Amino acid sequence: MAIEERKLTPAGQGNLQQIKLGIPVVEALNRMAEDPMGENEKLLLRILEQNKDTEYGRKYGFADIHSIEEYQKKVPVSVYDDYAGYILRMSEDGEENLITSGKVVHYNKSSGTVGNPKRIPLTEEAFQVFQKYNGPYRMGLVAKELGEDWINGRNMSIAESIAEIQHVKSGVTYGALSVKMIGEFRPYLGMSFTSPDEAIYPESETNTRYLHARFGLMDQDLTNMAANFLGFLLEVLRYMEQNWELLVNDIEQGTIDQGIKMSEEVRSSLLKKIQPMPERAQELRGIFMQGFEEPIVPKLWPHAQFLTGVGSGGFKVYADKIKEKYMGEKIARYFTGINASEGMISVPYRLNDEKSVPVPDSMFYEFLPTDADDDFSKIVTIDQIETGKEYEVIVTNLSGFYRYRMRDAVKIAGKYKNLPILEFIGRIDQTVSVMGEKTTEVALRTAAEDTAKQLGFDMIDFTVYPDVEHVPPRYTYFMEIESLPEGMKAKEIRFFLERNLAKANPSMGDKVAKGICAPTKLNILEPETYSLYRDLMIMKGIAPAQLKPVHIIRNELQRKFFFSQTEYGVELVK
């Protein structure tokens, strides 16, 4: 039976619309993959033509540039500071045609790695690209690979819009891009999401883990799960495992346990949306009582077919844990590509693969080898990159940034047709050094994950502090551990960690062997440390979609927090 002839639920109608929009987008990307360099060059020349009369365009002679080679000769590689003055005039004084001729509809609040938040302009055209690839493309790819049997189901979406959208003096909105995007669809969220409005737009004291888990469990026909970053979805699944009896009792009775934190106004609003569900509760209780030795998600939601979220780089550990413990092999995974405030960098080209491909109609791409030491003569384009090499991504976007250093590093893992396959490595500036050894976040993560795997324990997450005050200097690892094997001591974990770190970064291993650096120290964190840190940052006004794992301590707030969550306390480090 053709899908149009089915009796569709409200969720099904929305999903069908997205699929119809998305399949042509998937097909268009496949066509662009045949000649990505040609498509990318056309985009660059169009951007230059559109912006030749801007102040920036006149400064660098966009009108006289007719090839990639001329562009690279005339226009310098840039960083945010090169645009800060223009953006101030745009956002505060409302000036136009400075770096872009396009209509700026929003300023993205970028969390950045260090320093104050940036204002990244977003034009209407760039916003449409974001929407196209974050919505329809995903649904089109899922439909092409999985069929459409899931179409009538709703989505357990762990989306929260806590940070407020502000306005700059020119009147344009300013805030996290995720908050703006979800705000566009607020009137329709109830059709597609199991979580209520009180969880997606929560008050600061609301226990959203309970709400996401409880309302998700109420929906027997749920077909997919999503989160901006999979770490919070993992938290919700762990909450469900630890509190399933409370959740099931509330579902059975149509109540909200008095111990669940929320205001009386929120509680009253939610109680109007629920009713006793004894049959569903009985079914859930029987499933939970079987235990968690086997993945439980397919049992709780037999129609669940796919998961969506960021699962590369620092988030891979969460994606792997969700699959191994809770979801199993049955449920497909749509790993979001590389998204940034500056634009849509890449999208997945197939399911169940955390690697992704550039989007030739999103931005013009250049690549600087990570070992080039800022020698910009070594910059290459899509058609010149080499499989197996690592590059920093440099982009020209649809919002007024030209040859802009993203500071994101990717490894070229192969090709999809003629598009390079990108494996996200991490931020170029996410390295740590106490004696010139330059250990990357990837090396730190590899050492921690290998240690957990070898010793057979579940690592929730890790953080590293470069202790330059210690003599000799050393790395201090923090680990939150679940299910530590009986009798295992921190000393044994530290031994394996030291060995794995030396393997991941031989320079550090050599310095420890020679006594130039001290052996790594390990502090075991209190349970729920990373959940507590997330809640603390949200209380400070950080948008949940901007909360990235703290794998390297960069500031005093982070240092005090993580040391306070160990038995030693913060005073250990002066």
N, C-alpha and C positions, 0 to 999 in steps of 0.2 A: 504494500500500500504506500502510495506517495505520501511524503511527510505532510504536505499541505492538506491531505484528506483526513489526517488524524484529528482527534479531539484534543486540542492542546490546552494545557494549564496556562495561567498567566506567565509562569516561568518559561514554559515551552514556547510561547509566542515571542517572548523577548529573545530567547536563545535562537529561535529560527531566524529572526530578523538579523541577529549578529552573524549567523552562519551565511546567510545570503549575501551580506556585505563582505564577509571575510574570505570566502572561497576565491573570488576574483583577486583579492589582495595576495593570497598565497600563490595563485597562478602567475600574477604579475611579477612577484619576487623570483619565481622559477625562471621566467623569461629573462629578467635582468641578470640572473646568474650565468646566462650563456655569454654575455658580454658586459661584465660589471664595470670594466674600465671605461668603455664607451658611454655607458649610462652615467657613470660618476663624473666624467669630463663634461657631459652635457649639463649636469646639475651645476657644476662649478661655473661654467660660462653663463648660465642663467642667473646664478646668484650675483656674479660680477655685473651683468647687464642691469639687473634690478637695482643695484646699489652704487652704480657709477656716479650718481649725483649726490651721494651722501658726503658728509665732511670727510669721513675716513676714506671713502672711495676716491674722492678728488685728491686727497693727500698722496695716495699710492697709485694713482693713474689707472683705475679699473677700466676706464673707457678704452685704453690702449692695450689691454691684455686680451689676447686671443688664443692662448694655449696654456697648458699646464706649466711648461718650461718658463714662459714669460711671467706667469703668476709667482713661481718659486723664486725668480730673480728679483722681482719688484716688491713683493710683499713679505715682510719679516715674520718669523715665527714669534708668537705672542703668548703672554700670560695675562691673568686677570687684571693686574695693575695697569696694563696698557689700555684698558677700557674703563677703569674706575672713574676717571674724570668725565668721560662721556656719559656713563650711566648715572652719575650724580646729576648732571644737567638734564638728562631725560626724566629721571624719576622725581626730582625735586622741582624743576622748573618747567617740565612738560615740553622741552625742546624735541623736535623731530628731525629726521634725516641726518642723524649724527653718525651712527654706525650701521643703521638699517633703515630702509625705506618702508619696511613692513610695519603694520600696526601692532604695537606691543600691547598684549592683552593681560600680561601678568609678569611679575618679577619673582622668579624662583628663589626661595631662601635656601641656599646651599649650606649644609652643615660644615663642609670643608674638613680638612684634617687638623689644621691649627688656625688660630687667629679668629677674627670676627666673621660672622656669617656674611656671605656675598649676596649681591642682588644680580641674578642672572636673567637678562631679558628673555621673554618668550613671545614670539610673534604669533599671530593667528595661524599662519601657515604651519609653523613648527608645532603648535598645539594640535592641529588636525592630524599631523603625522603621528604624534604621541597617541592620540585617541585611536587612530587606524590600526596601529600595531599592538597596542595594549588590549584592545577589545576584539574587533572583528577578525584580525589576523589569527589570534589565538583560537577563537572558536572555529574558524575555517580550517586550521591545521588539525585540530582535534577531530572535527567531523570527517575530514578526508582520511585520517588514520584509524579512527575508532568507529566510524559510522555515526548514527544519530539516535541510537536506542536510549541514550541518556537525556535526551532533549527536554523531557518534561520535569526533570528533577531540579531541585534548588541547590544552592551552593552554600557550604559552610565557610563563609569568608571571614577570616580573622583580620578584618579591616577596622581600624579605629581612627577617627578624625578628631584628635584632641586639640592640637595646636590651632590657634585662631588665624583666620585670614585677616590681614591688616591692609591698609591702603597707604601708598606713598603720597607725597604732597600733590603729585600730578593727578591723583585720583585712581590710578591703576592698582589692582590688588597685588599684595605681596605676602608670600608665605610658602609653605611646602607644596610642591607640585602635586603630591598625592592627595593633599587636603582639597586642592582646587578640583582635581579630577573626580574625586568621589562626591564632591558637592554638586557637580553637574548632574549627577544621577540620583540625588537623594530622594526625590519623590517616587522612584521606582525600585528602591533597594529592597523593600519588603516583598516584592514579587520574586526576586532572584536569590536573596540571602535568607538564611535561617536565623541569623542573629538579629535581634530587635534594634530599633533605633537607639535605645538606651545603652546598647553595647558599642555601637558604631560611633555615636556621639556622646560618650559617657561623661558624667560628672567625675571630678578627680578622685572621689572616694569609692567609686563603684567597683565591685569585684567583677571585672569583665571576663576573667577566666571562667568563672562560674556561668556567666550568661552565654558565652560562646558554646561551652560544653553542653549546658542544659538544653538550650533551644535547638542545638544541632541534634542531640539525642532524641528529641521529640519528633523529628522528621525522619520517618522510616525510609522514605524514598529519596533521600539525599544522594546526589550523583557525583559531586565533585567538591574539593576542598581547596582553599586558596589563602595565601598570606603574602604580604609584600616581602617579608623576610621570614624564612621557615623556622627561625628560632622561636618566635612567639607561638606558632602553631604547635611546635614540640612542647612548649610550656603548657598549652591548653590540653594536649593529649596526656601529658604527665598528671595534670590536675585531675583529669577524668579518671585516670587509673587510681590515683590516691584517694579520691572522694566519690567513687561511683555509688556507694550505698546512699550517701546524702542526696546525690543527684537523682537516683532512681526513686527514692522515697518522695522527693518533691514532685517528680513527674507523676507518680502514682496518685498523690493527694491533691495536686494542683496548688501547691504552696511554694513559698520561698523561705527556706530555713532562716530563723531569726539571727543566726550567726553570720550570715552572708552580709558583707558590708555594702551598704547603699543608703541613700537618703530615703526618708519615708515617702517623699513625693515620687521618687523613682520606683520604690516598691509598690506603691499604690497603682502607678501606671502599668507596671508589668503584670500585676495580678489580674488586671482586666483583660490581658491578652492570653491567659492560660486557663486551662480547666483540667480536672483530673483525667489521667490517661492510664487506667489500671491495666489494660491489655498490653500497651506498649511497655509499661513498667515491668510487667511480668516477663515479657520477652527479653528485655534488657537485663533483668536480674539473672535470668538463666544463662545468658551469654557471659556476663561478668563473673559469675560463680565458677565458670570453667577455667578462669585464670588468664594470664597474659603470656603464657609460654609460646603461643602461636599468635601471629598478627591478628588483632581484634577488629580493626576497621572493617574488613570485608564481612565480618559476622554481624557487626552492628548495623552496617549499611550495605546490604547485598547488591544494591544497584550502583554503588560508588565505582567510578571508572577512571577518574584522573585527578591529579593534584597540580596546583599551580603555585609557583613561587621562585624566588632567587635561590639557587642551589649550587652556585659555583663559588670559588675563592673561599673566603672565610665562612661561608654558609654551607659548604659541602658536608661538614661534620653533622649539621642538623638534618640535612636531606638524607644522608645515609642512615642516621639513627631512626628517622621516621619510617623509612622503608624497611629496615631490618626488624624493628621491634613492633611497629604498629600497622603497617600497610602491606608488607609482603610484595610478591612479584606481580600480583594480579592487577594492581592499580597503576595505570600509566602516569608518567610525570611530565608536565610541561614546565621546563625550567625557563623562567624569564631571562632574556638576554641581558646585555649590559645597558642599563638605563642610567642617565645622568641628567642633572639640571640643564646641561647644555644641549641635550638632544638624545634621540634614540640611536644608540651606537650599533647595537646588534640585536638579532632575534634568533630563536631556535629554528633550525631547519627540519627537525624531526623530534618526536617525543623520546623521552627516556635518555636524553643526552644533554649534559650540562654545558656542552660547547655550543657556539652560536656563529652566525655569519653577519657581516656588515650589511647595511641596508642602503643600496646605491642611490635611492631617492630621498634619503633622510639627511645626509651630509656628505661632504667631500672628505676623503680619508687620505692621510699620509701616515707614514710609520717611520719612527726613528729607532734604530737598534739600541737596545738598552746598554750595550757595551760601547756605544759611540762617543761617550764622554762629551755630549752636547756638540758634537761636530755635525752641524746641520747639513753639510754637503752629502752626508750619508743617508738623508731622508729618501724614502722610496714610496711609490704608490702601490695600489692594490695589485697591479700586474707584475710588480717587481719583488714582492716579498718572497722569502724562502721558508719552506716547511721546516719546522724544528727550531727556528730562531725566535727570539723574544724581542718585542718591540714596544715602545711607548706610542700610544695613539695620539695623533695630531689631527684636529678636525677644523673644517670650515662649515659653519652651520647655517641654519635658516633664520637666525636671530641676531646676526651682526658680529659674530666672532670669526676671525680669519687666521688660519694656520695656528690654531689655539692648542696649547699643550694641555692635554687632559690629565696627565700624570698617572694614567692607568696603563698597566703593563699587560700584554697578552702574548701568548705563545701560539705560533701557527701550527695547528695540528693536522693540516691536510687541506683538501679542497672539496667543496661541494659544487660540482660542475666547475665553473671558473671562479667561484667566490672562495676566498680563504676561510677556513674554519678557525675560529678564535677560541682559545682557552684562556679564560681570565686568570691572571696570576695574582694581581693585587695592585696596590698603589706604589708608584715609584718611591714616594717618600715614606712608605711604611717599612722602614728598616730601623734596626737598633744597633748601636755600637758603643762599647765601653773602652775599647783599645784599638779602634781602626779596623775591626773585623767585618763590619757591615753584614749583619745577619738579617735576611729578609723575613717578612711575616710568613711567607711560604715555608721557609726552613724551620721557623719556630713552631708552626702548626704541624708540619710533618713529624717533627721530633715528638710532640705531644700525642698525636694520633697513633704513631707507631708504638709508643710506650703503652698506651691504653690497650691497643690490640694485642701486643705481646703478653701483657700481664692479665688480660681478660677482665678488665673492669670498664664500666661505662663512664666516660668523661663528659660531663655536662658542657664545660668549656674551660678555657685557660686564658691567662693573662701573664705578661712578662714585664718586669720592672728592671731597667738597666741601673744597677746599684754602683754608681761610680764613687760613692763615699766609702765603700768597703775597700780594704787594702789586703790583697790586690782587688781590683774591680771584678764584678761578677753579674750574672743574670739571676734574678729571683723569679721563679715560676710560681704562679698561683693556679691551683686546679680545684674545681668543684667536681667531686667524684660521687657516683651513685653505684651501689652494688659492689663495694670493694670486697674482694675475696677474703674469707676469714683468715686471720693471722697475718695478712699482708701489712707491712709497715711502710711508712713514708720513705725510710732509708732505702728500701729495695726499689721503690718507684723512682727515686732520685738517681740511683745508679743506672737504671735503664735509660732514663731521660738524658743523662749526661752522655751516655754512649750514642744515643740516637741523634743528639744535637751535634756531636762531633762528626757524625756521618753526614748530616744535612748541611753543615757548614764546617769543612775541614780547617778553615782558618781559625775558628774559635776552638776547635779541638786541639789544634797545635799550640795555641796560646795557653790553654789550660795545662797541657802536658809539660810545657816549659815553665810554668809558674807565673807567666805574665798576667794571666787572669785566674781568679779563684774558681773552683768547681761550682756548678750551678746549685742554687739553694731551692728547695721546694717547700711551699706553704700550702697546706690543705685548707680550702675555704669551707665556711659554714654552709649547710644546705640552704638552697634557695638564694644564694648570693647574687646570681645573675638576674634572677627575677626581681630581686630587691633593687638592683642597680637600674634596671629598666623602669621600674615604677618611680624611682627617684628622679630620673631624667625627664620622665613625662610630667611629673609634678613641677619641674622647672620650665616646662613649656616646650620641650623638644617633641616634634612630631614623631609618632611611632615609626613611620616609614623612613625616618632619617637615622634611626638608632642602629648603628652598626656595631659589631662585636668589638670590645676593647681588648685587643690582643697585645697591644703595646701601651703601657702607661705613659701618657704624654703631658699630664698636668697635675697640679697639687691636689685637686679635688679627687681625681682618680686614684692617686697614690694613697691618700688618707682613707678613701673608701675601702680599697682592697686590703690594705693592711689591717683595717679595723675589723674585717671579716675573718681574721685568723686568730688562733689562740694567743698570738704574740702581741697583737694590738699595734696601733699606729706609731707608738713611740719608739719602736725598734729602729726606725729610720729617722734621723734628725732632719 
